[in-house]
Amino acid sequence: MSALKPVTVITGASAGIGAALARMFARNGHRLALVARREDRLQALANEIATAGGDKPLVIVADLQRSEATREIGEALAAQGYEPQFMVNNAGFGLVGSTAALDRAEQLAMIDLNIRMLTDLSLAFVDSLARHRGGILNVGSMAGFLPGPGMTVYYATKAYVLSFSEALHSELMRRGVRVSVLCPGPVPTEFAERAGIKDGSLAPDFLTQSAEDVAEAGYRGLMRGQRTIVPGFLNKLIVLLIKLTPRGLLLAAVGRRQSQRRSAPRT
């Protein structure tokens, strides 16, 4: 039996869905460790949570594109007497544009963050997750159900997150570890600007959900042990239609949509 205390680790917690998830877990009594590169934002969020009456979260400043990040996170937690009970893998980014024209190194960095680091953090702490009867929440996207011309590598990374998380759910349930994948539709966050989307618009307003609504759906789904979480009735319906639509039609439809919102070519 470990003497270390349980904590919920949330990556990419400095903004958007990650910050909303941090607030949701804190409201439900979880002690948090917030992980991202922007220390000022993490400290502001930690102070906000403490002011609202929760335990002040640990702040771990880490560049998750570095292979050493998982070890550094584990060491930082252990130094404060903690180990993960829940691992929330939210950090990630996308890029819009023709894959052959986008910077190759930047796309490989996207794979490192969206796939390699998510996988590493999902597997590195399984023993402590099992000890504390906790779980893993991987933040995917509805993009994971689709082919993605115009955001080819991003869509492919989210397809991996979906497949990996669903299979891991099956493997780890016998150890008492919940694994859920959260697949939101469009959410107004900094994602669009980082991706290079021209007008910042991800989708029509009637399909857009707030980060807070997505975080609540993700938290409740994880606690129920739900395998795949698609927030919102319309998004659930769209996922069903995606499964029934021929792949060629999906490729054409996604390609048209991405070309409409593409920014100027990157250099």
N, C-alpha and C positions, 0 to 999 in steps of 0.2 A: 504494500500500500504506500503510495507516494504521499509525502508530507506537503507537497505543493498545493496551493489553493487554486480553484477553477477560475478561469477568466474567458471571456468571449473576445476573440481577436477579429478585428474588422479592417481589411485592407482597402485602400482608396477611400479613406474615411474623411478626407478633407473637404469634400463637396458632394453635391448631387445625391444619388441613391445611397452612397456610402455613409454620408452624414445623416441622412434620414434613417437608415438602418441603425446607426449608433444611437440616435434618440429613441427609437422604438425598443431596442434591447434594454437601454437604460431605464425606460419607463416601466419595464417589466422586471426590474430588479437585478439585472445582470451587471456584474463588474466588467469593465471593458478595457481592452488595449487597442488603441487607435494607431494604425500604421499608414504612413504616406510620406511623401518627400517634403511637403510644405509644413514646416513646424509651426509657423505662426497660426495657420488655420486649425491645425490639430489642437494647439493650446487654447485657442478661442472656443472650440467645440467642447473641450474638456472642462473649461471654466463654466460654460453654459450649462452643461449637464450637472456639474457640482452645485451651481446656483439653484437649479431646479430641484435639488434635494437628493440627487443620486451620489454614489461614490465617485470621486474624481477619477476619470480614466487614466490609465498609464498612456504615455505618449511615446511612440517608437518611431523615430525618423529613419526611413530606409528607402533606398532605391531598389524597387522590386525587379528591375531588369538586370540586376547583378546576381550572379549565381550564389553568392555568399549570403544573400538576404535571409533565406530561411534559417540558416544557422544563427545569424545575428539576432533574429527575432526570438528564437528559442533561448538564446543566452540572455537576452535582455529580460525576458519573462522570468527565467529561473533566478536571475540576480535579485528580483523583487519578490521571489517566493511564489511564483505563479506558473501554471501550465494550462494549455487550452482545454476548455470544455466544449466550446463551439468555435469553429473556424468559418468566417464569412469572407469568401474570396470575391471581392467586388472590383478590385483594381483592373483596369483595362482601357483600351482606346481603339478607335477606328480611323480609317483614312478613306476618303472618297476620291475616285479618279481611276483612270485606266491603269491596271496593274503594271504593265510594261513601262508606263511613263512615270509612275511614282518612284520615289527613292527606295532602292532595294534594301539598304541598311535599315531604314525606318520601318519597312514592312517586316523585316526579320526581327526587329525589336518588338513589334506588335505581337509576333508569334511567341517571343520569349516571355512577354508579360501575360498575354491572354491565355496561353497554353502551358508553357513550361513551368512558370512560377505557380500558376493555379494548381497544376498537378503536384508539384513539389509540396506545397503547403497543405494540400488535401491528404497527402500520404505521410508526411513527416511526423504528425502528432496523433496518429490513429490510436496508439496505446492510451494516451491521456484522455482522448475523446471517449474511449470505451470505459475507462475508469470512472469517469464522471457522467456516464450515460448521456452524452451530448450529441453533437452532430456537425455536419458541414452544410453550409449554404453557398452554392456557387452561383454567381450572377451571370446568366447567359443573356439571351435575347430571342425575340421572335425570329430574328435573322437566322438563328440556328436551324430553322425548319426549311430554309430556302437556299437555292443557289444565288450568288450575289454579284453578277457582273456590274462593274462600277464601284464595288467595294469588296472585291473578290476575296482577299485574304481575311478581312474582318469577318465576313459571313462564314468563311471556312473555319475560323477559330471558334466561332460560336456554335457551329455544328459539332466540333470536337467537344466543347464544354457540355453540350446537351447529351451526346452519346456517352462520354466518360462518366458524367454524374449519374445518369440512369443506371449504368452498369455497376458503378460503385455502390449505389443504393442497394442493389440486389446482393452484392458481396458482403457489405458491412452490417446489414440488418441482423445477421445472426450474432454479431458482437454487441448488439444494442446501440449501434451508432446510426443516427438518422442522417441521410444524405438527400438533399433537395436541390433542384436546379430552378432558379427563378428566371423566367423568360418574359420580361416586360416588352410591351410595344414602345412607341415613342414617348419619351419623357424629356421635358425641357430642362436640360442641365448644360454644363460646359462641354458635353460630348460633341455637339454639333460644331462648335468653333474649333475644337481640337481636330476634328475629322476633316475640316476644310469645306464644310457645306456652306454654300454661297449666302443664303439668306437666313441661315440658322433654323430653318423650318424642317422638321423631321417628317411630319405628316399632317393631314387635316386636323383641326382642333377636336373634332368629335372622337378621334382615335387617341388623343393625347391624354396621359394620366400624370398626376403629380408624383414626385419622388416619395412623398409621404404615403400616398395610397399604395404605391408599389412596395414600399418597405413594410407596411402593415400586412399586405398579402403574403410577402415573403416570410415574415416572422411567423404568422399564424400557420402557414403551410408547413414550415419546418417543424414547428412544435407538434403538428399532427402527424409528422412522418410522411408527408406527401412527397411523391417522387418528382413530379414536374408541376411547376406553378406558373400558370399564365394568368396574370391579373386582368380582370375586366371581361364582361360577357362578350363584347364585340371582338376582342382579341381572341378569345376562345373559339368563337365562330370562324374567324379568319384562319386560325390554325387548322380547324377541321376542313375548311375549303381548300387550303394548301395541300392537304393530304389527298384530296380528291381531284386536283387539277393536274393535267399532263405537264411533265417537267419542261417541255419546250415552251409552253405558254408562260410558265412561271419565269423562265429565263428572259423571255422577251419583255414581260411586264416589269420585272425588276430592273432590267437594263434601261428601259425608257424612263423609269422613275429616277434612277441615279443620274442619268444624263441631264435631266431637268434641273437638278439641284447641285450640279458639280461646280466647284470653284474654278478659277483660272488655273491652268496647268502649273504644277510645281516645278521649280528649277533646282 
